Amino acid sequence: MSLSRPSMAYDPNAPKQSFFEKERERLVEEISAGFEELLTHSNVLNRTLEEVHGVGKEFTTVAKLWGRFDDLIRQQQAEQAGSADIGVPGTGGANYGASTMRQG
């Protein structure tokens, strides 16, 4: 005799369930299963988001380094733009445009 599960044998004294009650029980079970699945998926999503956040933290120092490099390059470009003798690097002349004009 099992105590954990009720007997499925026909019991003439048991009250009969109406269609509504059977359908309600079926829907409640379906909703419960859906909530369990939702909980499982939300836990997986939460773990994945935590992993992504951890990976993002690993790149913080690299991002800071590149940000500093970008700031230095922008400063250098601003300093060069401010000087009047800017030319094209490697040409040997301070004003490349003037040296290529035709005279005559």
C-alpha positions in Angstrom: 0.0 0.0 0.0 1.4 3.3 -1.1 0.9 6.4 1.1 2.3 9.0 -1.3 -0.1 8.5 -4.1 -3.9 8.1 -4.0 -5.4 5.0 -5.6 -6.7 5.5 -9.1 -9.2 2.7 -8.7 -12.9 3.6 -9.2 -14.5 4.9 -6.0 -18.3 5.2 -6.3 -18.4 7.4 -3.2 -16.0 10.0 -4.6 -17.5 13.2 -5.9 -17.5 13.5 -9.7 -15.6 16.4 -11.1 -17.3 18.6 -13.6 -15.8 19.5 -16.9 -15.0 22.9 -15.5 -13.1 21.5 -12.5 -11.1 19.1 -14.7 -10.3 21.9 -17.2 -9.3 24.2 -14.3 -7.0 21.6 -12.8 -5.4 21.0 -16.2 -4.9 24.8 -16.8 -3.4 25.3 -13.3 -0.9 22.5 -13.9 0.0 24.0 -17.3 0.5 27.4 -15.8 2.6 25.9 -13.0 4.8 24.1 -15.5 5.1 27.4 -17.5 6.2 29.3 -14.3 8.8 26.6 -13.5 10.2 26.9 -17.0 10.2 30.7 -16.8 12.1 30.5 -13.5 14.6 28.1 -15.0 15.2 30.3 -18.0 15.4 33.5 -15.9 18.1 31.8 -13.7 20.1 30.8 -16.8 19.8 34.4 -18.1 20.9 35.8 -14.8 24.0 33.6 -14.8 24.8 34.6 -18.3 24.5 38.3 -17.5 26.8 37.8 -14.5 29.3 36.2 -16.8 29.1 39.0 -19.4 29.5 41.6 -16.6 32.6 39.7 -15.4 34.1 39.7 -18.9 33.4 43.4 -19.2 35.3 44.1 -16.0 38.3 42.4 -17.4 38.5 44.9 -20.3 38.2 48.0 -18.0 42.0 48.5 -17.8 42.5 48.0 -21.5 39.7 50.5 -22.2 41.3 53.0 -19.9 44.6 52.6 -21.6 43.2 53.1 -25.1 41.2 56.1 -23.7 44.4 57.6 -22.4 46.2 57.0 -25.7 43.3 58.6 -27.6 43.5 61.7 -25.3 47.2 62.0 -25.9 46.8 61.8 -29.7 44.1 64.4 -29.7 46.2 66.7 -27.6 49.1 66.3 -30.0 46.9 67.0 -33.0 45.5 70.1 -31.3 49.0 71.4 -30.6 50.0 70.8 -34.2 46.9 72.5 -35.6 47.6 75.5 -33.4 51.1 76.1 -34.9 51.3 78.0 -38.2 54.1 76.0 -39.7 52.2 72.8 -39.9 53.1 70.9 -43.1 52.8 67.4 -44.4 55.1 65.2 -42.4 58.1 63.8 -44.2 58.1 66.4 -47.0 60.9 68.6 -45.7 58.9 71.8 -46.0 56.8 73.7 -43.5 54.2 74.6 -46.1 53.8 71.8 -48.6 51.1 73.6 -50.6 53.3 76.6 -51.4 56.2 74.5 -52.6 54.1 72.7 -55.2 52.6 75.7 -56.9 53.8 76.6 -60.4 55.7 79.8 -60.7 55.6 81.7 -63.7 
